[in-house]
Amino acid sequence: MRDDASWQRGHRAAFLPMCVAAAVALALGVVCIVVGRADDVGTTVLAAGVLVAGALWGAAAAGRAVRRGPDED
């Protein structure tokens, strides 16, 4: 949160990792519903793990983008 430009750069860099994690978690949910195991605890935990991993990946990507600076976007 150094400045507005860094904030924007970080969010742009985190967008793809977060979208990938959301898509994987969504696909897991849809597959579970289709096969009739929507209440499966293991799959719910796996989907939550995917979302946490995506958040960590996004945070790392945002941090790298902010450290690189505006010249290297």
PDB file of N, H, CA, C and O in Angstrom:
ATOM      1  N   MET A   1       0.816  -1.186   0.000  1.00  0.00           N
ATOM      2  CA  MET A   1       0.000   0.000   0.000  1.00  0.00           C
ATOM      3  C   MET A   1       0.864   1.255   0.000  1.00  0.00           C
ATOM      4  O   MET A   1       0.520   2.270   0.606  1.00  0.00           O
ATOM      5  N   ARG A   2       1.982   1.161  -0.688  1.00  0.00           N
ATOM      6  H   ARG A   2       2.261   0.336  -1.181  1.00  0.00           H
ATOM      7  CA  ARG A   2       2.877   2.309  -0.779  1.00  0.00           C
ATOM      8  C   ARG A   2       2.207   3.504  -1.428  1.00  0.00           C
ATOM      9  O   ARG A   2       2.251   4.623  -0.918  1.00  0.00           O
ATOM     10  N   ASP A   3       1.591   3.241  -2.557  1.00  0.00           N
ATOM     11  H   ASP A   3       1.555   2.332  -2.972  1.00  0.00           H
ATOM     12  CA  ASP A   3       0.916   4.301  -3.300  1.00  0.00           C
ATOM     13  C   ASP A   3      -0.128   3.651  -4.210  1.00  0.00           C
ATOM     14  O   ASP A   3      -0.212   2.427  -4.301  1.00  0.00           O
ATOM     15  N   ASP A   4      -0.912   4.479  -4.872  1.00  0.00           N
ATOM     16  H   ASP A   4      -0.844   5.474  -4.798  1.00  0.00           H
ATOM     17  CA  ASP A   4      -1.987   3.951  -5.716  1.00  0.00           C
ATOM     18  C   ASP A   4      -1.465   3.101  -6.864  1.00  0.00           C
ATOM     19  O   ASP A   4      -2.079   2.092  -7.213  1.00  0.00           O
ATOM     20  N   ALA A   5      -0.348   3.491  -7.453  1.00  0.00           N
ATOM     21  H   ALA A   5       0.150   4.310  -7.169  1.00  0.00           H
ATOM     22  CA  ALA A   5       0.200   2.733  -8.584  1.00  0.00           C
ATOM     23  C   ALA A   5       0.652   1.339  -8.140  1.00  0.00           C
ATOM     24  O   ALA A   5       0.426   0.358  -8.849  1.00  0.00           O
ATOM     25  N   SER A   6       1.282   1.253  -6.981  1.00  0.00           N
ATOM     26  H   SER A   6       1.465   2.050  -6.405  1.00  0.00           H
ATOM     27  CA  SER A   6       1.707  -0.048  -6.456  1.00  0.00           C
ATOM     28  C   SER A   6       0.501  -0.914  -6.137  1.00  0.00           C
ATOM     29  O   SER A   6       0.499  -2.116  -6.403  1.00  0.00           O
ATOM     30  N   TRP A   7      -0.506  -0.305  -5.575  1.00  0.00           N
ATOM     31  H   TRP A   7      -0.504   0.671  -5.359  1.00  0.00           H
ATOM     32  CA  TRP A   7      -1.734  -1.025  -5.236  1.00  0.00           C
ATOM     33  C   TRP A   7      -2.353  -1.627  -6.496  1.00  0.00           C
ATOM     34  O   TRP A   7      -2.741  -2.796  -6.505  1.00  0.00           O
ATOM     35  N   GLN A   8      -2.442  -0.830  -7.552  1.00  0.00           N
ATOM     36  H   GLN A   8      -2.127   0.119  -7.544  1.00  0.00           H
ATOM     37  CA  GLN A   8      -3.012  -1.307  -8.814  1.00  0.00           C
ATOM     38  C   GLN A   8      -2.145  -2.405  -9.434  1.00  0.00           C
ATOM     39  O   GLN A   8      -2.670  -3.410  -9.915  1.00  0.00           O
ATOM     40  N   ARG A   9      -0.839  -2.221  -9.426  1.00  0.00           N
ATOM     41  H   ARG A   9      -0.414  -1.405  -9.036  1.00  0.00           H
ATOM     42  CA  ARG A   9       0.087  -3.206  -9.985  1.00  0.00           C
ATOM     43  C   ARG A   9      -0.042  -4.545  -9.262  1.00  0.00           C
ATOM     44  O   ARG A   9      -0.067  -5.599  -9.898  1.00  0.00           O
ATOM     45  N   GLY A  10      -0.125  -4.500  -7.946  1.00  0.00           N
ATOM     46  H   GLY A  10      -0.105  -3.643  -7.430  1.00  0.00           H
ATOM     47  CA  GLY A  10      -0.266  -5.717  -7.161  1.00  0.00           C
ATOM     48  C   GLY A  10      -1.568  -6.444  -7.448  1.00  0.00           C
ATOM     49  O   GLY A  10      -1.586  -7.668  -7.574  1.00  0.00           O
ATOM     50  N   HIS A  11      -2.643  -5.703  -7.549  1.00  0.00           N
ATOM     51  H   HIS A  11      -2.628  -4.709  -7.447  1.00  0.00           H
ATOM     52  CA  HIS A  11      -3.933  -6.324  -7.833  1.00  0.00           C
ATOM     53  C   HIS A  11      -3.990  -6.901  -9.247  1.00  0.00           C
ATOM     54  O   HIS A  11      -4.572  -7.964  -9.462  1.00  0.00           O
ATOM     55  N   ARG A  12      -3.400  -6.215 -10.193  1.00  0.00           N
ATOM     56  H   ARG A  12      -2.928  -5.351 -10.019  1.00  0.00           H
ATOM     57  CA  ARG A  12      -3.349  -6.761 -11.565  1.00  0.00           C
ATOM     58  C   ARG A  12      -2.571  -8.068 -11.595  1.00  0.00           C
ATOM     59  O   ARG A  12      -2.966  -9.010 -12.283  1.00  0.00           O
ATOM     60  N   ALA A  13      -1.474  -8.134 -10.860  1.00  0.00           N
ATOM     61  H   ALA A  13      -1.154  -7.369 -10.301  1.00  0.00           H
ATOM     62  CA  ALA A  13      -0.644  -9.333 -10.845  1.00  0.00           C
ATOM     63  C   ALA A  13      -1.350 -10.491 -10.132  1.00  0.00           C
ATOM     64  O   ALA A  13      -1.143 -11.649 -10.491  1.00  0.00           O
ATOM     65  N   ALA A  14      -2.167 -10.197  -9.142  1.00  0.00           N
ATOM     66  H   ALA A  14      -2.336  -9.256  -8.850  1.00  0.00           H
ATOM     67  CA  ALA A  14      -2.849 -11.246  -8.389  1.00  0.00           C
ATOM     68  C   ALA A  14      -4.119 -11.747  -9.078  1.00  0.00           C
ATOM     69  O   ALA A  14      -4.678 -12.766  -8.673  1.00  0.00           O
ATOM     70  N   PHE A  15      -4.572 -11.053 -10.099  1.00  0.00           N
ATOM     71  H   PHE A  15      -4.118 -10.225 -10.428  1.00  0.00           H
ATOM     72  CA  PHE A  15      -5.839 -11.395 -10.746  1.00  0.00           C
ATOM     73  C   PHE A  15      -5.829 -12.806 -11.338  1.00  0.00           C
ATOM     74  O   PHE A  15      -6.754 -13.579 -11.087  1.00  0.00           O
ATOM     75  N   LEU A  16      -4.815 -13.152 -12.109  1.00  0.00           N
ATOM     76  H   LEU A  16      -4.063 -12.524 -12.313  1.00  0.00           H
ATOM     77  CA  LEU A  16      -4.767 -14.467 -12.746  1.00  0.00           C
ATOM     78  C   LEU A  16      -4.692 -15.607 -11.722  1.00  0.00           C
ATOM     79  O   LEU A  16      -5.470 -16.555 -11.829  1.00  0.00           O
ATOM     80  N   PRO A  17      -3.791 -15.554 -10.737  1.00  0.00           N
ATOM     81  CA  PRO A  17      -3.767 -16.648  -9.756  1.00  0.00           C
ATOM     82  C   PRO A  17      -5.097 -16.820  -9.026  1.00  0.00           C
ATOM     83  O   PRO A  17      -5.527 -17.947  -8.780  1.00  0.00           O
ATOM     84  N   MET A  18      -5.736 -15.737  -8.685  1.00  0.00           N
ATOM     85  H   MET A  18      -5.387 -14.822  -8.885  1.00  0.00           H
ATOM     86  CA  MET A  18      -7.010 -15.832  -7.987  1.00  0.00           C
ATOM     87  C   MET A  18      -8.101 -16.414  -8.882  1.00  0.00           C
ATOM     88  O   MET A  18      -8.935 -17.195  -8.425  1.00  0.00           O
ATOM     89  N   CYS A  19      -8.091 -16.030 -10.155  1.00  0.00           N
ATOM     90  H   CYS A  19      -7.413 -15.395 -10.526  1.00  0.00           H
ATOM     91  CA  CYS A  19      -9.081 -16.582 -11.092  1.00  0.00           C
ATOM     92  C   CYS A  19      -8.866 -18.073 -11.322  1.00  0.00           C
ATOM     93  O   CYS A  19      -9.828 -18.836 -11.413  1.00  0.00           O
ATOM     94  N   VAL A  20      -7.614 -18.485 -11.415  1.00  0.00           N
ATOM     95  H   VAL A  20      -6.833 -17.865 -11.342  1.00  0.00           H
ATOM     96  CA  VAL A  20      -7.313 -19.912 -11.595  1.00  0.00           C
ATOM     97  C   VAL A  20      -7.810 -20.703 -10.381  1.00  0.00           C
ATOM     98  O   VAL A  20      -8.452 -21.742 -10.539  1.00  0.00           O
ATOM     99  N   ALA A  21      -7.521 -20.223  -9.190  1.00  0.00           N
ATOM    100  H   ALA A  21      -6.999 -19.379  -9.062  1.00  0.00           H
ATOM    101  CA  ALA A  21      -7.956 -20.919  -7.978  1.00  0.00           C
ATOM    102  C   ALA A  21      -9.478 -20.971  -7.904  1.00  0.00           C
ATOM    103  O   ALA A  21     -10.042 -22.005  -7.546  1.00  0.00           O
ATOM    104  N   ALA A  22     -10.139 -19.888  -8.232  1.00  0.00           N
ATOM    105  H   ALA A  22      -9.681 -19.048  -8.524  1.00  0.00           H
ATOM    106  CA  ALA A  22     -11.605 -19.869  -8.202  1.00  0.00           C
ATOM    107  C   ALA A  22     -12.183 -20.841  -9.228  1.00  0.00           C
ATOM    108  O   ALA A  22     -13.157 -21.537  -8.943  1.00  0.00           O
ATOM    109  N   ALA A  23     -11.595 -20.891 -10.404  1.00  0.00           N
ATOM    110  H   ALA A  23     -10.804 -20.326 -10.636  1.00  0.00           H
ATOM    111  CA  ALA A  23     -12.092 -21.800 -11.448  1.00  0.00           C
ATOM    112  C   ALA A  23     -11.915 -23.257 -11.037  1.00  0.00           C
ATOM    113  O   ALA A  23     -12.802 -24.077 -11.271  1.00  0.00           O
ATOM    114  N   VAL A  24     -10.780 -23.586 -10.429  1.00  0.00           N
ATOM    115  H   VAL A  24     -10.059 -22.920 -10.239  1.00  0.00           H
ATOM    116  CA  VAL A  24     -10.544 -24.963  -9.980  1.00  0.00           C
ATOM    117  C   VAL A  24     -11.532 -25.328  -8.869  1.00  0.00           C
ATOM    118  O   VAL A  24     -12.105 -26.418  -8.885  1.00  0.00           O
ATOM    119  N   ALA A  25     -11.733 -24.433  -7.913  1.00  0.00           N
ATOM    120  H   ALA A  25     -11.268 -23.548  -7.899  1.00  0.00           H
ATOM    121  CA  ALA A  25     -12.674 -24.705  -6.827  1.00  0.00           C
ATOM    122  C   ALA A  25     -14.099 -24.841  -7.373  1.00  0.00           C
ATOM    123  O   ALA A  25     -14.857 -25.701  -6.924  1.00  0.00           O
ATOM    124  N   LEU A  26     -14.456 -24.008  -8.324  1.00  0.00           N
ATOM    125  H   LEU A  26     -13.840 -23.309  -8.688  1.00  0.00           H
ATOM    126  CA  LEU A  26     -15.776 -24.098  -8.942  1.00  0.00           C
ATOM    127  C   LEU A  26     -15.943 -25.422  -9.683  1.00  0.00           C
ATOM    128  O   LEU A  26     -16.983 -26.072  -9.574  1.00  0.00           O
ATOM    129  N   ALA A  27     -14.924 -25.815 -10.431  1.00  0.00           N
ATOM    130  H   ALA A  27     -14.079 -25.287 -10.519  1.00  0.00           H
ATOM    131  CA  ALA A  27     -14.982 -27.085 -11.162  1.00  0.00           C
ATOM    132  C   ALA A  27     -15.129 -28.258 -10.185  1.00  0.00           C
ATOM    133  O   ALA A  27     -15.897 -29.185 -10.442  1.00  0.00           O
ATOM    134  N   LEU A  28     -14.403 -28.219  -9.077  1.00  0.00           N
ATOM    135  H   LEU A  28     -13.779 -27.466  -8.868  1.00  0.00           H
ATOM    136  CA  LEU A  28     -14.549 -29.268  -8.061  1.00  0.00           C
ATOM    137  C   LEU A  28     -15.979 -29.331  -7.539  1.00  0.00           C
ATOM    138  O   LEU A  28     -16.549 -30.412  -7.391  1.00  0.00           O
ATOM    139  N   GLY A  29     -16.547 -28.178  -7.266  1.00  0.00           N
ATOM    140  H   GLY A  29     -16.085 -27.299  -7.387  1.00  0.00           H
ATOM    141  CA  GLY A  29     -17.921 -28.128  -6.772  1.00  0.00           C
ATOM    142  C   GLY A  29     -18.921 -28.667  -7.777  1.00  0.00           C
ATOM    143  O   GLY A  29     -19.826 -29.421  -7.419  1.00  0.00           O
ATOM    144  N   VAL A  30     -18.760 -28.283  -9.032  1.00  0.00           N
ATOM    145  H   VAL A  30     -18.025 -27.670  -9.324  1.00  0.00           H
ATOM    146  CA  VAL A  30     -19.676 -28.752 -10.072  1.00  0.00           C
ATOM    147  C   VAL A  30     -19.564 -30.266 -10.250  1.00  0.00           C
ATOM    148  O   VAL A  30     -20.574 -30.961 -10.364  1.00  0.00           O
ATOM    149  N   VAL A  31     -18.340 -30.765 -10.272  1.00  0.00           N
ATOM    150  H   VAL A  31     -17.520 -30.200 -10.179  1.00  0.00           H
ATOM    151  CA  VAL A  31     -18.149 -32.209 -10.409  1.00  0.00           C
ATOM    152  C   VAL A  31     -18.801 -32.946  -9.238  1.00  0.00           C
ATOM    153  O   VAL A  31     -19.453 -33.971  -9.439  1.00  0.00           O
ATOM    154  N   CYS A  32     -18.635 -32.445  -8.048  1.00  0.00           N
ATOM    155  H   CYS A  32     -18.106 -31.612  -7.884  1.00  0.00           H
ATOM    156  CA  CYS A  32     -19.239 -33.090  -6.879  1.00  0.00           C
ATOM    157  C   CYS A  32     -20.758 -33.087  -6.971  1.00  0.00           C
ATOM    158  O   CYS A  32     -21.396 -34.077  -6.616  1.00  0.00           O
ATOM    159  N   ILE A  33     -21.336 -32.013  -7.432  1.00  0.00           N
ATOM    160  H   ILE A  33     -20.818 -31.208  -7.720  1.00  0.00           H
ATOM    161  CA  ILE A  33     -22.791 -31.950  -7.580  1.00  0.00           C
ATOM    162  C   ILE A  33     -23.257 -32.930  -8.646  1.00  0.00           C
ATOM    163  O   ILE A  33     -24.248 -33.635  -8.456  1.00  0.00           O
ATOM    164  N   VAL A  34     -22.548 -32.975  -9.760  1.00  0.00           N
ATOM    165  H   VAL A  34     -21.742 -32.403  -9.914  1.00  0.00           H
ATOM    166  CA  VAL A  34     -22.937 -33.853 -10.865  1.00  0.00           C
ATOM    167  C   VAL A  34     -22.878 -35.328 -10.463  1.00  0.00           C
ATOM    168  O   VAL A  34     -23.760 -36.107 -10.826  1.00  0.00           O
ATOM    169  N   VAL A  35     -21.846 -35.708  -9.718  1.00  0.00           N
ATOM    170  H   VAL A  35     -21.130 -35.075  -9.423  1.00  0.00           H
ATOM    171  CA  VAL A  35     -21.718 -37.117  -9.335  1.00  0.00           C
ATOM    172  C   VAL A  35     -22.486 -37.447  -8.055  1.00  0.00           C
ATOM    173  O   VAL A  35     -22.440 -38.582  -7.581  1.00  0.00           O
ATOM    174  N   GLY A  36     -23.188 -36.468  -7.496  1.00  0.00           N
ATOM    175  H   GLY A  36     -23.225 -35.546  -7.881  1.00  0.00           H
ATOM    176  CA  GLY A  36     -24.028 -36.712  -6.334  1.00  0.00           C
ATOM    177  C   GLY A  36     -23.320 -36.755  -5.010  1.00  0.00           C
ATOM    178  O   GLY A  36     -23.805 -37.386  -4.071  1.00  0.00           O
ATOM    179  N   ARG A  37     -22.180 -36.099  -4.908  1.00  0.00           N
ATOM    180  H   ARG A  37     -21.786 -35.586  -5.671  1.00  0.00           H
ATOM    181  CA  ARG A  37     -21.432 -36.087  -3.643  1.00  0.00           C
ATOM    182  C   ARG A  37     -21.214 -34.660  -3.165  1.00  0.00           C
ATOM    183  O   ARG A  37     -20.114 -34.293  -2.750  1.00  0.00           O
ATOM    184  N   ALA A  38     -22.269 -33.863  -3.229  1.00  0.00           N
ATOM    185  H   ALA A  38     -23.162 -34.161  -3.567  1.00  0.00           H
ATOM    186  CA  ALA A  38     -22.161 -32.460  -2.853  1.00  0.00           C
ATOM    187  C   ALA A  38     -21.865 -32.263  -1.370  1.00  0.00           C
ATOM    188  O   ALA A  38     -21.397 -31.195  -0.977  1.00  0.00           O
ATOM    189  N   ASP A  39     -22.123 -33.251  -0.554  1.00  0.00           N
ATOM    190  H   ASP A  39     -22.503 -34.119  -0.873  1.00  0.00           H
ATOM    191  CA  ASP A  39     -21.880 -33.126   0.883  1.00  0.00           C
ATOM    192  C   ASP A  39     -20.580 -33.805   1.325  1.00  0.00           C
ATOM    193  O   ASP A  39     -20.393 -34.056   2.515  1.00  0.00           O
ATOM    194  N   ASP A  40     -19.696 -34.100   0.400  1.00  0.00           N
ATOM    195  H   ASP A  40     -19.847 -33.896  -0.567  1.00  0.00           H
ATOM    196  CA  ASP A  40     -18.432 -34.769   0.692  1.00  0.00           C
ATOM    197  C   ASP A  40     -17.475 -33.816   1.400  1.00  0.00           C
ATOM    198  O   ASP A  40     -17.092 -32.789   0.840  1.00  0.00           O
ATOM    199  N   VAL A  41     -17.094 -34.148   2.607  1.00  0.00           N
ATOM    200  H   VAL A  41     -17.404 -34.983   3.062  1.00  0.00           H
ATOM    201  CA  VAL A  41     -16.225 -33.284   3.415  1.00  0.00           C
ATOM    202  C   VAL A  41     -14.829 -33.174   2.805  1.00  0.00           C
ATOM    203  O   VAL A  41     -14.245 -32.091   2.787  1.00  0.00           O
ATOM    204  N   GLY A  42     -14.299 -34.271   2.313  1.00  0.00           N
ATOM    205  H   GLY A  42     -14.774 -35.151   2.328  1.00  0.00           H
ATOM    206  CA  GLY A  42     -12.952 -34.250   1.738  1.00  0.00           C
ATOM    207  C   GLY A  42     -12.837 -33.294   0.557  1.00  0.00           C
ATOM    208  O   GLY A  42     -11.846 -32.575   0.424  1.00  0.00           O
ATOM    209  N   THR A  43     -13.846 -33.290  -0.289  1.00  0.00           N
ATOM    210  H   THR A  43     -14.650 -33.873  -0.181  1.00  0.00           H
ATOM    211  CA  THR A  43     -13.814 -32.396  -1.443  1.00  0.00           C
ATOM    212  C   THR A  43     -13.956 -30.939  -1.011  1.00  0.00           C
ATOM    213  O   THR A  43     -13.345 -30.046  -1.598  1.00  0.00           O
ATOM    214  N   THR A  44     -14.762 -30.710   0.012  1.00  0.00           N
ATOM    215  H   THR A  44     -15.258 -31.435   0.489  1.00  0.00           H
ATOM    216  CA  THR A  44     -14.908 -29.349   0.535  1.00  0.00           C
ATOM    217  C   THR A  44     -13.582 -28.842   1.088  1.00  0.00           C
ATOM    218  O   THR A  44     -13.202 -27.693   0.859  1.00  0.00           O
ATOM    219  N   VAL A  45     -12.889 -29.697   1.809  1.00  0.00           N
ATOM    220  H   VAL A  45     -13.197 -30.630   1.995  1.00  0.00           H
ATOM    221  CA  VAL A  45     -11.580 -29.318   2.348  1.00  0.00           C
ATOM    222  C   VAL A  45     -10.585 -29.089   1.214  1.00  0.00           C
ATOM    223  O   VAL A  45      -9.784 -28.156   1.267  1.00  0.00           O
ATOM    224  N   LEU A  46     -10.636 -29.931   0.197  1.00  0.00           N
ATOM    225  H   LEU A  46     -11.287 -30.689   0.154  1.00  0.00           H
ATOM    226  CA  LEU A  46      -9.754 -29.757  -0.963  1.00  0.00           C
ATOM    227  C   LEU A  46     -10.026 -28.426  -1.669  1.00  0.00           C
ATOM    228  O   LEU A  46      -9.092 -27.710  -2.030  1.00  0.00           O
ATOM    229  N   ALA A  47     -11.295 -28.101  -1.864  1.00  0.00           N
ATOM    230  H   ALA A  47     -12.054 -28.682  -1.571  1.00  0.00           H
ATOM    231  CA  ALA A  47     -11.644 -26.830  -2.510  1.00  0.00           C
ATOM    232  C   ALA A  47     -11.171 -25.643  -1.672  1.00  0.00           C
ATOM    233  O   ALA A  47     -10.678 -24.652  -2.210  1.00  0.00           O
ATOM    234  N   ALA A  48     -11.325 -25.749  -0.357  1.00  0.00           N
ATOM    235  H   ALA A  48     -11.726 -26.554   0.081  1.00  0.00           H
ATOM    236  CA  ALA A  48     -10.842 -24.681   0.528  1.00  0.00           C
ATOM    237  C   ALA A  48      -9.322 -24.555   0.432  1.00  0.00           C
ATOM    238  O   ALA A  48      -8.785 -23.448   0.421  1.00  0.00           O
ATOM    239  N   GLY A  49      -8.640 -25.688   0.364  1.00  0.00           N
ATOM    240  H   GLY A  49      -9.077 -26.587   0.373  1.00  0.00           H
ATOM    241  CA  GLY A  49      -7.181 -25.663   0.204  1.00  0.00           C
ATOM    242  C   GLY A  49      -6.761 -25.027  -1.103  1.00  0.00           C
ATOM    243  O   GLY A  49      -5.771 -24.297  -1.157  1.00  0.00           O
ATOM    244  N   VAL A  50      -7.512 -25.303  -2.158  1.00  0.00           N
ATOM    245  H   VAL A  50      -8.316 -25.896  -2.114  1.00  0.00           H
ATOM    246  CA  VAL A  50      -7.217 -24.692  -3.463  1.00  0.00           C
ATOM    247  C   VAL A  50      -7.369 -23.175  -3.375  1.00  0.00           C
ATOM    248  O   VAL A  50      -6.548 -22.434  -3.916  1.00  0.00           O
ATOM    249  N   LEU A  51      -8.414 -22.717  -2.697  1.00  0.00           N
ATOM    250  H   LEU A  51      -9.081 -23.319  -2.258  1.00  0.00           H
ATOM    251  CA  LEU A  51      -8.626 -21.272  -2.564  1.00  0.00           C
ATOM    252  C   LEU A  51      -7.536 -20.614  -1.716  1.00  0.00           C
ATOM    253  O   LEU A  51      -7.089 -19.510  -2.025  1.00  0.00           O
ATOM    254  N   VAL A  52      -7.116 -21.284  -0.660  1.00  0.00           N
ATOM    255  H   VAL A  52      -7.480 -22.181  -0.408  1.00  0.00           H
ATOM    256  CA  VAL A  52      -6.028 -20.746   0.171  1.00  0.00           C
ATOM    257  C   VAL A  52      -4.727 -20.698  -0.634  1.00  0.00           C
ATOM    258  O   VAL A  52      -3.993 -19.712  -0.578  1.00  0.00           O
ATOM    259  N   ALA A  53      -4.446 -21.772  -1.383  1.00  0.00           N
ATOM    260  H   ALA A  53      -5.043 -22.573  -1.428  1.00  0.00           H
ATOM    261  CA  ALA A  53      -3.244 -21.791  -2.221  1.00  0.00           C
ATOM    262  C   ALA A  53      -3.299 -20.678  -3.263  1.00  0.00           C
ATOM    263  O   ALA A  53      -2.288 -20.031  -3.538  1.00  0.00           O
ATOM    264  N   GLY A  54      -4.470 -20.456  -3.839  1.00  0.00           N
ATOM    265  H   GLY A  54      -5.291 -20.982  -3.616  1.00  0.00           H
ATOM    266  CA  GLY A  54      -4.623 -19.367  -4.810  1.00  0.00           C
ATOM    267  C   GLY A  54      -4.391 -18.006  -4.183  1.00  0.00           C
ATOM    268  O   GLY A  54      -3.791 -17.126  -4.800  1.00  0.00           O
ATOM    269  N   ALA A  55      -4.867 -17.832  -2.954  1.00  0.00           N
ATOM    270  H   ALA A  55      -5.355 -18.546  -2.453  1.00  0.00           H
ATOM    271  CA  ALA A  55      -4.646 -16.563  -2.262  1.00  0.00           C
ATOM    272  C   ALA A  55      -3.161 -16.345  -1.981  1.00  0.00           C
ATOM    273  O   ALA A  55      -2.651 -15.236  -2.141  1.00  0.00           O
ATOM    274  N   LEU A  56      -2.473 -17.400  -1.563  1.00  0.00           N
ATOM    275  H   LEU A  56      -2.887 -18.301  -1.433  1.00  0.00           H
ATOM    276  CA  LEU A  56      -1.024 -17.282  -1.317  1.00  0.00           C
ATOM    277  C   LEU A  56      -0.258 -17.017  -2.606  1.00  0.00           C
ATOM    278  O   LEU A  56       0.673 -16.212  -2.629  1.00  0.00           O
ATOM    279  N   TRP A  57      -0.656 -17.701  -3.681  1.00  0.00           N
ATOM    280  H   TRP A  57      -1.412 -18.355  -3.662  1.00  0.00           H
ATOM    281  CA  TRP A  57      -0.033 -17.482  -4.994  1.00  0.00           C
ATOM    282  C   TRP A  57      -0.279 -16.045  -5.447  1.00  0.00           C
ATOM    283  O   TRP A  57       0.631 -15.382  -5.944  1.00  0.00           O
ATOM    284  N   GLY A  58      -1.495 -15.573  -5.276  1.00  0.00           N
ATOM    285  H   GLY A  58      -2.235 -16.111  -4.872  1.00  0.00           H
ATOM    286  CA  GLY A  58      -1.821 -14.194  -5.660  1.00  0.00           C
ATOM    287  C   GLY A  58      -1.045 -13.170  -4.845  1.00  0.00           C
ATOM    288  O   GLY A  58      -0.577 -12.167  -5.382  1.00  0.00           O
ATOM    289  N   ALA A  59      -0.911 -13.426  -3.544  1.00  0.00           N
ATOM    290  H   ALA A  59      -1.292 -14.241  -3.107  1.00  0.00           H
ATOM    291  CA  ALA A  59      -0.155 -12.508  -2.688  1.00  0.00           C
ATOM    292  C   ALA A  59       1.313 -12.474  -3.088  1.00  0.00           C
ATOM    293  O   ALA A  59       1.933 -11.410  -3.102  1.00  0.00           O
ATOM    294  N   ALA A  60       1.867 -13.634  -3.413  1.00  0.00           N
ATOM    295  H   ALA A  60       1.364 -14.498  -3.402  1.00  0.00           H
ATOM    296  CA  ALA A  60       3.266 -13.682  -3.843  1.00  0.00           C
ATOM    297  C   ALA A  60       3.445 -12.945  -5.172  1.00  0.00           C
ATOM    298  O   ALA A  60       4.412 -12.205  -5.350  1.00  0.00           O
ATOM    299  N   ALA A  61       2.520 -13.149  -6.094  1.00  0.00           N
ATOM    300  H   ALA A  61       1.734 -13.750  -5.950  1.00  0.00           H
ATOM    301  CA  ALA A  61       2.603 -12.472  -7.396  1.00  0.00           C
ATOM    302  C   ALA A  61       2.469 -10.965  -7.225  1.00  0.00           C
ATOM    303  O   ALA A  61       3.167 -10.196  -7.887  1.00  0.00           O
ATOM    304  N   ALA A  62       1.579 -10.546  -6.343  1.00  0.00           N
ATOM    305  H   ALA A  62       1.012 -11.170  -5.806  1.00  0.00           H
ATOM    306  CA  ALA A  62       1.401  -9.106  -6.090  1.00  0.00           C
ATOM    307  C   ALA A  62       2.664  -8.506  -5.479  1.00  0.00           C
ATOM    308  O   ALA A  62       3.097  -7.423  -5.873  1.00  0.00           O
ATOM    309  N   GLY A  63       3.246  -9.207  -4.526  1.00  0.00           N
ATOM    310  H   GLY A  63       2.894 -10.087  -4.206  1.00  0.00           H
ATOM    311  CA  GLY A  63       4.477  -8.714  -3.899  1.00  0.00           C
ATOM    312  C   GLY A  63       5.614  -8.583  -4.896  1.00  0.00           C
ATOM    313  O   GLY A  63       6.358  -7.602  -4.873  1.00  0.00           O
ATOM    314  N   ARG A  64       5.749  -9.582  -5.780  1.00  0.00           N
ATOM    315  H   ARG A  64       5.145 -10.378  -5.798  1.00  0.00           H
ATOM    316  CA  ARG A  64       6.801  -9.497  -6.809  1.00  0.00           C
ATOM    317  C   ARG A  64       6.558  -8.315  -7.738  1.00  0.00           C
ATOM    318  O   ARG A  64       7.493  -7.601  -8.100  1.00  0.00           O
ATOM    319  N   ALA A  65       5.311  -8.110  -8.122  1.00  0.00           N
ATOM    320  H   ALA A  65       4.551  -8.690  -7.828  1.00  0.00           H
ATOM    321  CA  ALA A  65       4.994  -7.014  -9.046  1.00  0.00           C
ATOM    322  C   ALA A  65       5.287  -5.659  -8.415  1.00  0.00           C
ATOM    323  O   ALA A  65       5.769  -4.748  -9.088  1.00  0.00           O
ATOM    324  N   VAL A  66       4.999  -5.526  -7.137  1.00  0.00           N
ATOM    325  H   VAL A  66       4.607  -6.265  -6.590  1.00  0.00           H
ATOM    326  CA  VAL A  66       5.249  -4.252  -6.459  1.00  0.00           C
ATOM    327  C   VAL A  66       6.738  -4.024  -6.295  1.00  0.00           C
ATOM    328  O   VAL A  66       7.211  -2.901  -6.466  1.00  0.00           O
ATOM    329  N   ARG A  67       7.496  -5.081  -5.963  1.00  0.00           N
ATOM    330  H   ARG A  67       7.112  -5.993  -5.825  1.00  0.00           H
ATOM    331  CA  ARG A  67       8.948  -4.925  -5.810  1.00  0.00           C
ATOM    332  C   ARG A  67       9.633  -4.604  -7.128  1.00  0.00           C
ATOM    333  O   ARG A  67      10.615  -3.862  -7.157  1.00  0.00           O
ATOM    334  N   ARG A  68       9.106  -5.174  -8.247  1.00  0.00           N
ATOM    335  H   ARG A  68       8.309  -5.777  -8.223  1.00  0.00           H
ATOM    336  CA  ARG A  68       9.711  -4.902  -9.556  1.00  0.00           C
ATOM    337  C   ARG A  68       9.579  -3.436  -9.922  1.00  0.00           C
ATOM    338  O   ARG A  68      10.480  -2.866 -10.538  1.00  0.00           O
ATOM    339  N   GLY A  69       8.488  -2.832  -9.558  1.00  0.00           N
ATOM    340  H   GLY A  69       7.756  -3.295  -9.058  1.00  0.00           H
ATOM    341  CA  GLY A  69       8.287  -1.420  -9.854  1.00  0.00           C
ATOM    342  C   GLY A  69       7.569  -1.187 -11.158  1.00  0.00           C
ATOM    343  O   GLY A  69       7.299  -2.126 -11.907  1.00  0.00           O
ATOM    344  N   PRO A  70       7.260   0.068 -11.430  1.00  0.00           N
ATOM    345  CA  PRO A  70       6.444   0.407 -12.609  1.00  0.00           C
ATOM    346  C   PRO A  70       7.154   0.228 -13.944  1.00  0.00           C
ATOM    347  O   PRO A  70       6.493   0.083 -14.972  1.00  0.00           O
ATOM    348  N   ASP A  71       8.473   0.235 -13.953  1.00  0.00           N
ATOM    349  H   ASP A  71       9.010   0.353 -13.118  1.00  0.00           H
ATOM    350  CA  ASP A  71       9.210   0.150 -15.215  1.00  0.00           C
ATOM    351  C   ASP A  71       9.129  -1.217 -15.853  1.00  0.00           C
ATOM    352  O   ASP A  71       9.330  -1.347 -17.060  1.00  0.00           O
ATOM    353  N   GLU A  72       8.838  -2.243 -15.066  1.00  0.00           N
ATOM    354  H   GLU A  72       8.675  -2.137 -14.085  1.00  0.00           H
ATOM    355  CA  GLU A  72       8.926  -3.611 -15.553  1.00  0.00           C
ATOM    356  C   GLU A  72       7.580  -4.295 -15.684  1.00  0.00           C
ATOM    357  O   GLU A  72       7.522  -5.525 -15.669  1.00  0.00           O
ATOM    358  N   ASP A  73       6.500  -3.548 -15.812  1.00  0.00           N
ATOM    359  H   ASP A  73       6.547  -2.549 -15.825  1.00  0.00           H
ATOM    360  CA  ASP A  73       5.173  -4.150 -15.981  1.00  0.00           C
ATOM    361  C   ASP A  73       5.083  -4.759 -17.301  1.00  0.00           C
ATOM    362  O   ASP A  73       4.046  -5.323 -17.651  1.00  0.00           O
TER     363      ASP A  73
END
